[in-house]
Amino acid sequence: MAKRALIVVDLQNEYEAGGKLPLERLDRAVANARRVIDAARDAGELIVHFRHEAPGSADAPFAVGTNGTEIIAAAAPIDGETVLAKHYPNAFRDTGLKALLDDAGVADVVIVGAMSHMCIDATTRAAFDFGYGVTVVGDACATMALSHEGVEVPAAQVHAAFMAALAFAYARVVSTSDLLGA
């Protein structure tokens, strides 16, 4: 079996109800991500946590040094787990993630986190393009409602559309229960 790593993307306070970018069904995603994190810990897999940070005004989302950049306690890393800051949706861009995975001999990645339509999408596509086997745990990801040209798209539809697009060619998209074999 190929060596696998878990990438936990941006499960941060900014996405909670009191944050600047609250996501729908975040509690469910965090609870499922925690189950995946616990299983990866039990299996001795490499776990890489990401924290999005944005330089600039303290009023902006993910402003460096604010509570919004902190990782949600239920998904927080433990001693020995890698935490990387990122400044772009793609967790591979300017972070050293690829070198870290390659140095560890990782062939497959599992991705959980936020937001389905941004960082999960960008990171999944990059992982695929770099040649990793990619699994996205759909119910361990969350997003928000969007709108375009007057069309309102509910969060559930945004999430489903992005999971379907990723499953079409870039990743195996599974539930937490399917991943864990429950």
Rosetta constraint file for C-alpha pairs under 8 A:
AtomPair CA 2 CA 106 HARMONIC 7.16 0.50
AtomPair CA 2 CA 107 HARMONIC 5.71 0.50
AtomPair CA 2 CA 108 HARMONIC 6.60 0.50
AtomPair CA 3 CA 45 HARMONIC 7.85 0.50
AtomPair CA 3 CA 105 HARMONIC 6.53 0.50
AtomPair CA 3 CA 106 HARMONIC 4.81 0.50
AtomPair CA 3 CA 107 HARMONIC 5.58 0.50
AtomPair CA 3 CA 108 HARMONIC 6.33 0.50
AtomPair CA 4 CA 45 HARMONIC 6.31 0.50
AtomPair CA 4 CA 46 HARMONIC 7.16 0.50
AtomPair CA 4 CA 106 HARMONIC 5.40 0.50
AtomPair CA 4 CA 107 HARMONIC 6.10 0.50
AtomPair CA 4 CA 108 HARMONIC 4.64 0.50
AtomPair CA 4 CA 109 HARMONIC 5.48 0.50
AtomPair CA 4 CA 110 HARMONIC 7.42 0.50
AtomPair CA 5 CA 40 HARMONIC 7.87 0.50
AtomPair CA 5 CA 45 HARMONIC 5.58 0.50
AtomPair CA 5 CA 46 HARMONIC 4.70 0.50
AtomPair CA 5 CA 47 HARMONIC 5.76 0.50
AtomPair CA 5 CA 48 HARMONIC 7.58 0.50
AtomPair CA 5 CA 101 HARMONIC 7.57 0.50
AtomPair CA 5 CA 106 HARMONIC 6.42 0.50
AtomPair CA 5 CA 108 HARMONIC 6.49 0.50
AtomPair CA 5 CA 109 HARMONIC 4.90 0.50
AtomPair CA 5 CA 110 HARMONIC 6.28 0.50
AtomPair CA 6 CA 37 HARMONIC 7.49 0.50
AtomPair CA 6 CA 40 HARMONIC 6.94 0.50
AtomPair CA 6 CA 45 HARMONIC 7.17 0.50
AtomPair CA 6 CA 46 HARMONIC 6.27 0.50
AtomPair CA 6 CA 47 HARMONIC 4.74 0.50
AtomPair CA 6 CA 48 HARMONIC 6.22 0.50
AtomPair CA 6 CA 109 HARMONIC 5.71 0.50
AtomPair CA 6 CA 110 HARMONIC 4.77 0.50
AtomPair CA 6 CA 111 HARMONIC 6.03 0.50
AtomPair CA 6 CA 112 HARMONIC 7.85 0.50
AtomPair CA 7 CA 47 HARMONIC 6.06 0.50
AtomPair CA 7 CA 48 HARMONIC 4.98 0.50
AtomPair CA 7 CA 49 HARMONIC 6.06 0.50
AtomPair CA 7 CA 50 HARMONIC 7.60 0.50
AtomPair CA 7 CA 109 HARMONIC 6.86 0.50
AtomPair CA 7 CA 110 HARMONIC 6.05 0.50
AtomPair CA 7 CA 111 HARMONIC 4.90 0.50
AtomPair CA 7 CA 112 HARMONIC 6.48 0.50
AtomPair CA 8 CA 33 HARMONIC 7.88 0.50
AtomPair CA 8 CA 47 HARMONIC 7.43 0.50
AtomPair CA 8 CA 48 HARMONIC 6.12 0.50
AtomPair CA 8 CA 49 HARMONIC 4.67 0.50
AtomPair CA 8 CA 50 HARMONIC 6.04 0.50
AtomPair CA 8 CA 111 HARMONIC 6.12 0.50
AtomPair CA 8 CA 112 HARMONIC 5.17 0.50
AtomPair CA 8 CA 113 HARMONIC 5.58 0.50
AtomPair CA 9 CA 49 HARMONIC 6.17 0.50
AtomPair CA 9 CA 50 HARMONIC 4.92 0.50
AtomPair CA 9 CA 51 HARMONIC 6.99 0.50
AtomPair CA 9 CA 91 HARMONIC 7.61 0.50
AtomPair CA 9 CA 111 HARMONIC 7.32 0.50
AtomPair CA 9 CA 112 HARMONIC 6.14 0.50
AtomPair CA 9 CA 113 HARMONIC 4.54 0.50
AtomPair CA 9 CA 114 HARMONIC 5.93 0.50
AtomPair CA 9 CA 119 HARMONIC 7.21 0.50
AtomPair CA 9 CA 120 HARMONIC 7.11 0.50
AtomPair CA 10 CA 49 HARMONIC 7.53 0.50
AtomPair CA 10 CA 50 HARMONIC 5.32 0.50
AtomPair CA 10 CA 51 HARMONIC 4.96 0.50
AtomPair CA 10 CA 52 HARMONIC 5.85 0.50
AtomPair CA 10 CA 71 HARMONIC 7.21 0.50
AtomPair CA 10 CA 113 HARMONIC 5.91 0.50
AtomPair CA 10 CA 114 HARMONIC 5.59 0.50
AtomPair CA 10 CA 115 HARMONIC 7.78 0.50
AtomPair CA 11 CA 15 HARMONIC 7.43 0.50
AtomPair CA 11 CA 30 HARMONIC 7.26 0.50
AtomPair CA 11 CA 50 HARMONIC 7.87 0.50
AtomPair CA 11 CA 51 HARMONIC 7.45 0.50
AtomPair CA 11 CA 71 HARMONIC 5.67 0.50
AtomPair CA 11 CA 72 HARMONIC 5.91 0.50
AtomPair CA 11 CA 75 HARMONIC 6.93 0.50
AtomPair CA 11 CA 113 HARMONIC 5.54 0.50
AtomPair CA 11 CA 114 HARMONIC 6.07 0.50
AtomPair CA 12 CA 16 HARMONIC 7.51 0.50
AtomPair CA 12 CA 51 HARMONIC 6.98 0.50
AtomPair CA 12 CA 68 HARMONIC 6.37 0.50
AtomPair CA 12 CA 69 HARMONIC 5.84 0.50
AtomPair CA 12 CA 70 HARMONIC 5.46 0.50
AtomPair CA 12 CA 71 HARMONIC 4.19 0.50
AtomPair CA 12 CA 72 HARMONIC 5.00 0.50
AtomPair CA 13 CA 19 HARMONIC 6.22 0.50
AtomPair CA 13 CA 67 HARMONIC 6.62 0.50
AtomPair CA 13 CA 68 HARMONIC 4.66 0.50
AtomPair CA 13 CA 69 HARMONIC 6.37 0.50
AtomPair CA 13 CA 70 HARMONIC 5.81 0.50
AtomPair CA 13 CA 71 HARMONIC 6.12 0.50
AtomPair CA 13 CA 72 HARMONIC 5.46 0.50
AtomPair CA 14 CA 18 HARMONIC 7.49 0.50
AtomPair CA 14 CA 19 HARMONIC 4.16 0.50
AtomPair CA 14 CA 20 HARMONIC 5.57 0.50
AtomPair CA 14 CA 21 HARMONIC 5.84 0.50
AtomPair CA 14 CA 22 HARMONIC 6.84 0.50
AtomPair CA 14 CA 61 HARMONIC 6.83 0.50
AtomPair CA 14 CA 62 HARMONIC 6.59 0.50
AtomPair CA 14 CA 67 HARMONIC 7.51 0.50
AtomPair CA 14 CA 68 HARMONIC 4.04 0.50
AtomPair CA 14 CA 69 HARMONIC 6.43 0.50
AtomPair CA 14 CA 70 HARMONIC 7.95 0.50
AtomPair CA 15 CA 19 HARMONIC 5.46 0.50
AtomPair CA 15 CA 20 HARMONIC 6.85 0.50
AtomPair CA 15 CA 21 HARMONIC 5.00 0.50
AtomPair CA 15 CA 22 HARMONIC 4.28 0.50
AtomPair CA 15 CA 23 HARMONIC 5.47 0.50
AtomPair CA 15 CA 26 HARMONIC 7.56 0.50
AtomPair CA 15 CA 68 HARMONIC 7.72 0.50
AtomPair CA 16 CA 21 HARMONIC 7.36 0.50
AtomPair CA 16 CA 22 HARMONIC 4.98 0.50
AtomPair CA 16 CA 23 HARMONIC 6.56 0.50
AtomPair CA 16 CA 26 HARMONIC 7.08 0.50
AtomPair CA 17 CA 22 HARMONIC 5.03 0.50
AtomPair CA 17 CA 23 HARMONIC 7.39 0.50
AtomPair CA 18 CA 22 HARMONIC 7.06 0.50
AtomPair CA 19 CA 68 HARMONIC 6.44 0.50
AtomPair CA 20 CA 61 HARMONIC 5.85 0.50
AtomPair CA 20 CA 68 HARMONIC 7.82 0.50
AtomPair CA 21 CA 61 HARMONIC 7.25 0.50
AtomPair CA 22 CA 144 HARMONIC 7.32 0.50
AtomPair CA 23 CA 142 HARMONIC 6.34 0.50
AtomPair CA 23 CA 143 HARMONIC 5.25 0.50
AtomPair CA 23 CA 144 HARMONIC 4.90 0.50
AtomPair CA 24 CA 142 HARMONIC 6.52 0.50
AtomPair CA 24 CA 143 HARMONIC 6.11 0.50
AtomPair CA 24 CA 144 HARMONIC 5.63 0.50
AtomPair CA 24 CA 145 HARMONIC 7.97 0.50
AtomPair CA 24 CA 155 HARMONIC 6.62 0.50
AtomPair CA 25 CA 29 HARMONIC 6.42 0.50
AtomPair CA 25 CA 142 HARMONIC 6.26 0.50
AtomPair CA 25 CA 143 HARMONIC 7.88 0.50
AtomPair CA 26 CA 30 HARMONIC 6.03 0.50
AtomPair CA 26 CA 141 HARMONIC 7.61 0.50
AtomPair CA 26 CA 142 HARMONIC 5.54 0.50
AtomPair CA 26 CA 143 HARMONIC 7.76 0.50
AtomPair CA 27 CA 31 HARMONIC 6.11 0.50
AtomPair CA 28 CA 32 HARMONIC 6.16 0.50
AtomPair CA 28 CA 139 HARMONIC 7.36 0.50
AtomPair CA 28 CA 140 HARMONIC 7.12 0.50
AtomPair CA 29 CA 33 HARMONIC 5.93 0.50
AtomPair CA 29 CA 113 HARMONIC 7.24 0.50
AtomPair CA 29 CA 139 HARMONIC 5.70 0.50
AtomPair CA 29 CA 140 HARMONIC 3.96 0.50
AtomPair CA 29 CA 141 HARMONIC 5.09 0.50
AtomPair CA 29 CA 142 HARMONIC 5.91 0.50
AtomPair CA 30 CA 34 HARMONIC 6.02 0.50
AtomPair CA 30 CA 74 HARMONIC 6.93 0.50
AtomPair CA 30 CA 75 HARMONIC 6.50 0.50
AtomPair CA 30 CA 113 HARMONIC 7.57 0.50
AtomPair CA 30 CA 140 HARMONIC 6.29 0.50
AtomPair CA 30 CA 141 HARMONIC 7.70 0.50
AtomPair CA 31 CA 35 HARMONIC 6.52 0.50
AtomPair CA 31 CA 74 HARMONIC 7.38 0.50
AtomPair CA 31 CA 140 HARMONIC 7.46 0.50
AtomPair CA 32 CA 36 HARMONIC 6.40 0.50
AtomPair CA 32 CA 139 HARMONIC 6.70 0.50
AtomPair CA 32 CA 140 HARMONIC 4.93 0.50
AtomPair CA 32 CA 176 HARMONIC 6.19 0.50
AtomPair CA 33 CA 37 HARMONIC 6.02 0.50
AtomPair CA 33 CA 75 HARMONIC 6.95 0.50
AtomPair CA 33 CA 112 HARMONIC 6.16 0.50
AtomPair CA 33 CA 113 HARMONIC 7.12 0.50
AtomPair CA 33 CA 140 HARMONIC 4.85 0.50
AtomPair CA 33 CA 141 HARMONIC 7.70 0.50
AtomPair CA 33 CA 176 HARMONIC 7.90 0.50
AtomPair CA 34 CA 38 HARMONIC 6.01 0.50
AtomPair CA 34 CA 74 HARMONIC 6.62 0.50
AtomPair CA 34 CA 75 HARMONIC 5.53 0.50
AtomPair CA 35 CA 39 HARMONIC 6.24 0.50
AtomPair CA 35 CA 176 HARMONIC 7.61 0.50
AtomPair CA 36 CA 40 HARMONIC 6.16 0.50
AtomPair CA 36 CA 176 HARMONIC 6.90 0.50
AtomPair CA 36 CA 180 HARMONIC 7.42 0.50
AtomPair CA 37 CA 41 HARMONIC 6.14 0.50
AtomPair CA 37 CA 47 HARMONIC 7.66 0.50
AtomPair CA 37 CA 75 HARMONIC 7.63 0.50
AtomPair CA 38 CA 42 HARMONIC 6.16 0.50
AtomPair CA 39 CA 43 HARMONIC 6.17 0.50
AtomPair CA 39 CA 180 HARMONIC 7.48 0.50
AtomPair CA 40 CA 44 HARMONIC 6.13 0.50
AtomPair CA 40 CA 45 HARMONIC 5.17 0.50
AtomPair CA 40 CA 46 HARMONIC 7.50 0.50
AtomPair CA 40 CA 47 HARMONIC 7.20 0.50
AtomPair CA 41 CA 45 HARMONIC 6.08 0.50
AtomPair CA 41 CA 46 HARMONIC 7.96 0.50
AtomPair CA 41 CA 47 HARMONIC 7.69 0.50
AtomPair CA 46 CA 81 HARMONIC 7.58 0.50
AtomPair CA 47 CA 81 HARMONIC 5.96 0.50
AtomPair CA 47 CA 82 HARMONIC 6.63 0.50
AtomPair CA 48 CA 81 HARMONIC 6.46 0.50
AtomPair CA 48 CA 82 HARMONIC 4.94 0.50
AtomPair CA 48 CA 83 HARMONIC 5.91 0.50
AtomPair CA 48 CA 84 HARMONIC 7.32 0.50
AtomPair CA 49 CA 77 HARMONIC 6.91 0.50
AtomPair CA 49 CA 81 HARMONIC 7.55 0.50
AtomPair CA 49 CA 82 HARMONIC 6.11 0.50
AtomPair CA 49 CA 83 HARMONIC 4.66 0.50
AtomPair CA 49 CA 84 HARMONIC 6.28 0.50
AtomPair CA 50 CA 83 HARMONIC 5.70 0.50
AtomPair CA 50 CA 84 HARMONIC 5.01 0.50
AtomPair CA 50 CA 85 HARMONIC 5.73 0.50
AtomPair CA 50 CA 86 HARMONIC 6.75 0.50
AtomPair CA 50 CA 91 HARMONIC 7.38 0.50
AtomPair CA 51 CA 69 HARMONIC 6.43 0.50
AtomPair CA 51 CA 70 HARMONIC 7.28 0.50
AtomPair CA 51 CA 71 HARMONIC 6.80 0.50
AtomPair CA 51 CA 83 HARMONIC 7.23 0.50
AtomPair CA 51 CA 84 HARMONIC 6.29 0.50
AtomPair CA 51 CA 85 HARMONIC 4.85 0.50
AtomPair CA 51 CA 86 HARMONIC 6.23 0.50
AtomPair CA 52 CA 62 HARMONIC 6.38 0.50
AtomPair CA 52 CA 69 HARMONIC 6.56 0.50
AtomPair CA 52 CA 85 HARMONIC 5.72 0.50
AtomPair CA 52 CA 86 HARMONIC 4.92 0.50
AtomPair CA 52 CA 87 HARMONIC 5.85 0.50
AtomPair CA 52 CA 88 HARMONIC 7.61 0.50
AtomPair CA 53 CA 62 HARMONIC 5.00 0.50
AtomPair CA 53 CA 63 HARMONIC 5.99 0.50
AtomPair CA 53 CA 64 HARMONIC 5.53 0.50
AtomPair CA 53 CA 69 HARMONIC 6.27 0.50
AtomPair CA 53 CA 85 HARMONIC 6.37 0.50
AtomPair CA 53 CA 86 HARMONIC 6.08 0.50
AtomPair CA 53 CA 87 HARMONIC 5.59 0.50
AtomPair CA 54 CA 60 HARMONIC 7.71 0.50
AtomPair CA 54 CA 61 HARMONIC 7.21 0.50
AtomPair CA 54 CA 62 HARMONIC 5.28 0.50
AtomPair CA 54 CA 63 HARMONIC 4.97 0.50
AtomPair CA 54 CA 64 HARMONIC 5.95 0.50
AtomPair CA 54 CA 87 HARMONIC 6.03 0.50
AtomPair CA 55 CA 63 HARMONIC 5.94 0.50
AtomPair CA 55 CA 64 HARMONIC 5.99 0.50
AtomPair CA 56 CA 60 HARMONIC 7.18 0.50
AtomPair CA 56 CA 63 HARMONIC 6.47 0.50
AtomPair CA 56 CA 64 HARMONIC 7.69 0.50
AtomPair CA 57 CA 63 HARMONIC 6.46 0.50
AtomPair CA 58 CA 63 HARMONIC 5.15 0.50
AtomPair CA 58 CA 64 HARMONIC 7.34 0.50
AtomPair CA 58 CA 66 HARMONIC 7.02 0.50
AtomPair CA 59 CA 63 HARMONIC 7.02 0.50
AtomPair CA 61 CA 68 HARMONIC 7.09 0.50
AtomPair CA 62 CA 66 HARMONIC 7.13 0.50
AtomPair CA 62 CA 68 HARMONIC 5.50 0.50
AtomPair CA 62 CA 69 HARMONIC 5.06 0.50
AtomPair CA 63 CA 68 HARMONIC 7.22 0.50
AtomPair CA 63 CA 69 HARMONIC 6.82 0.50
AtomPair CA 64 CA 69 HARMONIC 6.70 0.50
AtomPair CA 65 CA 69 HARMONIC 6.99 0.50
AtomPair CA 66 CA 70 HARMONIC 7.45 0.50
AtomPair CA 71 CA 75 HARMONIC 6.89 0.50
AtomPair CA 71 CA 76 HARMONIC 5.72 0.50
AtomPair CA 72 CA 76 HARMONIC 6.02 0.50
AtomPair CA 77 CA 81 HARMONIC 5.90 0.50
AtomPair CA 77 CA 82 HARMONIC 7.70 0.50
AtomPair CA 77 CA 83 HARMONIC 7.46 0.50
AtomPair CA 84 CA 95 HARMONIC 6.85 0.50
AtomPair CA 85 CA 95 HARMONIC 7.11 0.50
AtomPair CA 86 CA 91 HARMONIC 6.30 0.50
AtomPair CA 86 CA 93 HARMONIC 7.71 0.50
AtomPair CA 86 CA 94 HARMONIC 7.48 0.50
AtomPair CA 86 CA 95 HARMONIC 6.25 0.50
AtomPair CA 88 CA 93 HARMONIC 6.81 0.50
AtomPair CA 88 CA 119 HARMONIC 7.95 0.50
AtomPair CA 89 CA 118 HARMONIC 5.95 0.50
AtomPair CA 89 CA 119 HARMONIC 4.27 0.50
AtomPair CA 89 CA 120 HARMONIC 7.84 0.50
AtomPair CA 89 CA 122 HARMONIC 5.98 0.50
AtomPair CA 89 CA 123 HARMONIC 7.12 0.50
AtomPair CA 90 CA 119 HARMONIC 5.73 0.50
AtomPair CA 90 CA 120 HARMONIC 7.88 0.50
AtomPair CA 90 CA 122 HARMONIC 4.76 0.50
AtomPair CA 90 CA 123 HARMONIC 4.58 0.50
AtomPair CA 90 CA 126 HARMONIC 7.05 0.50
AtomPair CA 91 CA 95 HARMONIC 6.77 0.50
AtomPair CA 91 CA 97 HARMONIC 7.16 0.50
AtomPair CA 91 CA 119 HARMONIC 7.17 0.50
AtomPair CA 91 CA 122 HARMONIC 7.67 0.50
AtomPair CA 91 CA 123 HARMONIC 5.41 0.50
AtomPair CA 92 CA 96 HARMONIC 6.76 0.50
AtomPair CA 92 CA 97 HARMONIC 5.33 0.50
AtomPair CA 92 CA 98 HARMONIC 6.23 0.50
AtomPair CA 92 CA 123 HARMONIC 6.69 0.50
AtomPair CA 92 CA 126 HARMONIC 7.03 0.50
AtomPair CA 92 CA 127 HARMONIC 7.83 0.50
AtomPair CA 96 CA 100 HARMONIC 6.21 0.50
AtomPair CA 97 CA 101 HARMONIC 6.17 0.50
AtomPair CA 98 CA 102 HARMONIC 6.00 0.50
AtomPair CA 99 CA 103 HARMONIC 5.83 0.50
AtomPair CA 100 CA 104 HARMONIC 6.29 0.50
AtomPair CA 101 CA 105 HARMONIC 6.29 0.50
AtomPair CA 101 CA 106 HARMONIC 5.20 0.50
AtomPair CA 101 CA 107 HARMONIC 7.99 0.50
AtomPair CA 102 CA 106 HARMONIC 5.79 0.50
AtomPair CA 102 CA 107 HARMONIC 7.94 0.50
AtomPair CA 106 CA 132 HARMONIC 7.99 0.50
AtomPair CA 107 CA 131 HARMONIC 7.97 0.50
AtomPair CA 107 CA 132 HARMONIC 5.31 0.50
AtomPair CA 107 CA 133 HARMONIC 6.29 0.50
AtomPair CA 108 CA 132 HARMONIC 5.19 0.50
AtomPair CA 108 CA 133 HARMONIC 4.35 0.50
AtomPair CA 108 CA 134 HARMONIC 5.84 0.50
AtomPair CA 108 CA 135 HARMONIC 7.83 0.50
AtomPair CA 109 CA 127 HARMONIC 7.78 0.50
AtomPair CA 109 CA 132 HARMONIC 6.62 0.50
AtomPair CA 109 CA 133 HARMONIC 6.18 0.50
AtomPair CA 109 CA 134 HARMONIC 5.10 0.50
AtomPair CA 109 CA 135 HARMONIC 6.29 0.50
AtomPair CA 110 CA 134 HARMONIC 6.00 0.50
AtomPair CA 110 CA 135 HARMONIC 4.71 0.50
AtomPair CA 110 CA 136 HARMONIC 5.73 0.50
AtomPair CA 110 CA 137 HARMONIC 7.21 0.50
AtomPair CA 111 CA 120 HARMONIC 7.30 0.50
AtomPair CA 111 CA 124 HARMONIC 7.35 0.50
AtomPair CA 111 CA 134 HARMONIC 7.54 0.50
AtomPair CA 111 CA 135 HARMONIC 6.25 0.50
AtomPair CA 111 CA 136 HARMONIC 4.82 0.50
AtomPair CA 111 CA 137 HARMONIC 6.35 0.50
AtomPair CA 112 CA 120 HARMONIC 7.35 0.50
AtomPair CA 112 CA 136 HARMONIC 6.30 0.50
AtomPair CA 112 CA 137 HARMONIC 5.75 0.50
AtomPair CA 112 CA 138 HARMONIC 7.49 0.50
AtomPair CA 112 CA 140 HARMONIC 5.38 0.50
AtomPair CA 112 CA 141 HARMONIC 5.49 0.50
AtomPair CA 113 CA 120 HARMONIC 6.80 0.50
AtomPair CA 113 CA 140 HARMONIC 6.20 0.50
AtomPair CA 113 CA 141 HARMONIC 4.60 0.50
AtomPair CA 113 CA 142 HARMONIC 6.68 0.50
AtomPair CA 114 CA 118 HARMONIC 7.67 0.50
AtomPair CA 114 CA 119 HARMONIC 6.38 0.50
AtomPair CA 114 CA 120 HARMONIC 6.13 0.50
AtomPair CA 114 CA 141 HARMONIC 5.49 0.50
AtomPair CA 114 CA 142 HARMONIC 5.33 0.50
AtomPair CA 114 CA 143 HARMONIC 6.41 0.50
AtomPair CA 115 CA 119 HARMONIC 5.55 0.50
AtomPair CA 115 CA 120 HARMONIC 5.88 0.50
AtomPair CA 115 CA 141 HARMONIC 6.78 0.50
AtomPair CA 115 CA 142 HARMONIC 5.54 0.50
AtomPair CA 115 CA 143 HARMONIC 4.76 0.50
AtomPair CA 115 CA 144 HARMONIC 7.72 0.50
AtomPair CA 116 CA 120 HARMONIC 4.90 0.50
AtomPair CA 116 CA 121 HARMONIC 6.00 0.50
AtomPair CA 116 CA 141 HARMONIC 6.02 0.50
AtomPair CA 116 CA 142 HARMONIC 5.70 0.50
AtomPair CA 116 CA 143 HARMONIC 5.25 0.50
AtomPair CA 116 CA 158 HARMONIC 7.97 0.50
AtomPair CA 116 CA 159 HARMONIC 5.93 0.50
AtomPair CA 116 CA 162 HARMONIC 6.63 0.50
AtomPair CA 116 CA 163 HARMONIC 7.60 0.50
AtomPair CA 117 CA 121 HARMONIC 5.65 0.50
AtomPair CA 117 CA 143 HARMONIC 6.68 0.50
AtomPair CA 117 CA 158 HARMONIC 6.95 0.50
AtomPair CA 117 CA 159 HARMONIC 6.82 0.50
AtomPair CA 117 CA 162 HARMONIC 6.00 0.50
AtomPair CA 118 CA 122 HARMONIC 6.04 0.50
AtomPair CA 119 CA 123 HARMONIC 5.79 0.50
AtomPair CA 120 CA 124 HARMONIC 5.89 0.50
AtomPair CA 120 CA 141 HARMONIC 7.82 0.50
AtomPair CA 121 CA 125 HARMONIC 6.21 0.50
AtomPair CA 121 CA 162 HARMONIC 7.08 0.50
AtomPair CA 121 CA 166 HARMONIC 7.21 0.50
AtomPair CA 122 CA 126 HARMONIC 6.18 0.50
AtomPair CA 123 CA 127 HARMONIC 6.06 0.50
AtomPair CA 124 CA 128 HARMONIC 6.24 0.50
AtomPair CA 124 CA 134 HARMONIC 6.88 0.50
AtomPair CA 124 CA 136 HARMONIC 7.60 0.50
AtomPair CA 124 CA 166 HARMONIC 7.60 0.50
AtomPair CA 124 CA 170 HARMONIC 6.96 0.50
AtomPair CA 124 CA 171 HARMONIC 7.15 0.50
AtomPair CA 125 CA 129 HARMONIC 6.11 0.50
AtomPair CA 125 CA 166 HARMONIC 7.70 0.50
AtomPair CA 125 CA 170 HARMONIC 6.08 0.50
AtomPair CA 126 CA 130 HARMONIC 6.13 0.50
AtomPair CA 127 CA 131 HARMONIC 6.49 0.50
AtomPair CA 127 CA 132 HARMONIC 5.55 0.50
AtomPair CA 127 CA 133 HARMONIC 7.70 0.50
AtomPair CA 127 CA 134 HARMONIC 6.80 0.50
AtomPair CA 128 CA 132 HARMONIC 5.35 0.50
AtomPair CA 128 CA 133 HARMONIC 6.57 0.50
AtomPair CA 128 CA 134 HARMONIC 6.35 0.50
AtomPair CA 128 CA 170 HARMONIC 5.88 0.50
AtomPair CA 128 CA 171 HARMONIC 7.33 0.50
AtomPair CA 133 CA 171 HARMONIC 7.34 0.50
AtomPair CA 134 CA 170 HARMONIC 7.19 0.50
AtomPair CA 134 CA 171 HARMONIC 4.87 0.50
AtomPair CA 134 CA 172 HARMONIC 6.33 0.50
AtomPair CA 135 CA 171 HARMONIC 5.30 0.50
AtomPair CA 135 CA 172 HARMONIC 4.69 0.50
AtomPair CA 135 CA 173 HARMONIC 5.74 0.50
AtomPair CA 135 CA 174 HARMONIC 7.19 0.50
AtomPair CA 136 CA 171 HARMONIC 6.49 0.50
AtomPair CA 136 CA 172 HARMONIC 6.24 0.50
AtomPair CA 136 CA 173 HARMONIC 4.78 0.50
AtomPair CA 136 CA 174 HARMONIC 6.36 0.50
AtomPair CA 137 CA 141 HARMONIC 6.86 0.50
AtomPair CA 137 CA 173 HARMONIC 5.82 0.50
AtomPair CA 137 CA 174 HARMONIC 5.06 0.50
AtomPair CA 137 CA 175 HARMONIC 5.37 0.50
AtomPair CA 137 CA 176 HARMONIC 5.93 0.50
AtomPair CA 137 CA 179 HARMONIC 7.43 0.50
AtomPair CA 138 CA 163 HARMONIC 6.72 0.50
AtomPair CA 138 CA 173 HARMONIC 6.01 0.50
AtomPair CA 138 CA 174 HARMONIC 5.86 0.50
AtomPair CA 138 CA 175 HARMONIC 5.68 0.50
AtomPair CA 138 CA 176 HARMONIC 7.60 0.50
AtomPair CA 139 CA 174 HARMONIC 7.87 0.50
AtomPair CA 139 CA 175 HARMONIC 5.59 0.50
AtomPair CA 139 CA 176 HARMONIC 6.42 0.50
AtomPair CA 140 CA 175 HARMONIC 7.69 0.50
AtomPair CA 140 CA 176 HARMONIC 6.85 0.50
AtomPair CA 142 CA 159 HARMONIC 7.16 0.50
AtomPair CA 143 CA 155 HARMONIC 6.03 0.50
AtomPair CA 143 CA 158 HARMONIC 7.33 0.50
AtomPair CA 143 CA 159 HARMONIC 6.25 0.50
AtomPair CA 144 CA 154 HARMONIC 7.36 0.50
AtomPair CA 144 CA 155 HARMONIC 4.59 0.50
AtomPair CA 144 CA 158 HARMONIC 7.38 0.50
AtomPair CA 145 CA 152 HARMONIC 7.38 0.50
AtomPair CA 145 CA 153 HARMONIC 5.60 0.50
AtomPair CA 145 CA 154 HARMONIC 4.50 0.50
AtomPair CA 145 CA 155 HARMONIC 3.95 0.50
AtomPair CA 145 CA 156 HARMONIC 7.66 0.50
AtomPair CA 145 CA 158 HARMONIC 6.67 0.50
AtomPair CA 146 CA 152 HARMONIC 6.11 0.50
AtomPair CA 146 CA 153 HARMONIC 5.17 0.50
AtomPair CA 146 CA 154 HARMONIC 6.65 0.50
AtomPair CA 146 CA 155 HARMONIC 7.01 0.50
AtomPair CA 146 CA 158 HARMONIC 7.26 0.50
AtomPair CA 147 CA 151 HARMONIC 5.31 0.50
AtomPair CA 147 CA 152 HARMONIC 4.38 0.50
AtomPair CA 147 CA 153 HARMONIC 5.61 0.50
AtomPair CA 148 CA 152 HARMONIC 6.76 0.50
AtomPair CA 153 CA 157 HARMONIC 6.36 0.50
AtomPair CA 153 CA 158 HARMONIC 6.37 0.50
AtomPair CA 154 CA 158 HARMONIC 6.32 0.50
AtomPair CA 155 CA 159 HARMONIC 6.02 0.50
AtomPair CA 156 CA 160 HARMONIC 6.07 0.50
AtomPair CA 157 CA 161 HARMONIC 5.93 0.50
AtomPair CA 158 CA 162 HARMONIC 6.30 0.50
AtomPair CA 159 CA 163 HARMONIC 6.09 0.50
AtomPair CA 160 CA 164 HARMONIC 5.94 0.50
AtomPair CA 161 CA 165 HARMONIC 6.14 0.50
AtomPair CA 162 CA 166 HARMONIC 6.13 0.50
AtomPair CA 163 CA 167 HARMONIC 6.02 0.50
AtomPair CA 163 CA 173 HARMONIC 6.75 0.50
AtomPair CA 164 CA 168 HARMONIC 6.09 0.50
AtomPair CA 165 CA 169 HARMONIC 7.24 0.50
AtomPair CA 165 CA 170 HARMONIC 7.90 0.50
AtomPair CA 166 CA 170 HARMONIC 4.95 0.50
AtomPair CA 166 CA 171 HARMONIC 5.59 0.50
AtomPair CA 166 CA 172 HARMONIC 7.76 0.50
AtomPair CA 166 CA 173 HARMONIC 7.40 0.50
AtomPair CA 167 CA 171 HARMONIC 5.10 0.50
AtomPair CA 167 CA 172 HARMONIC 5.53 0.50
AtomPair CA 167 CA 173 HARMONIC 5.57 0.50
AtomPair CA 174 CA 178 HARMONIC 6.04 0.50
AtomPair CA 174 CA 179 HARMONIC 6.37 0.50
AtomPair CA 175 CA 179 HARMONIC 6.22 0.50
AtomPair CA 176 CA 180 HARMONIC 6.11 0.50
AtomPair CA 177 CA 181 HARMONIC 5.79 0.50
AtomPair CA 177 CA 182 HARMONIC 4.94 0.50
AtomPair CA 178 CA 182 HARMONIC 6.35 0.50
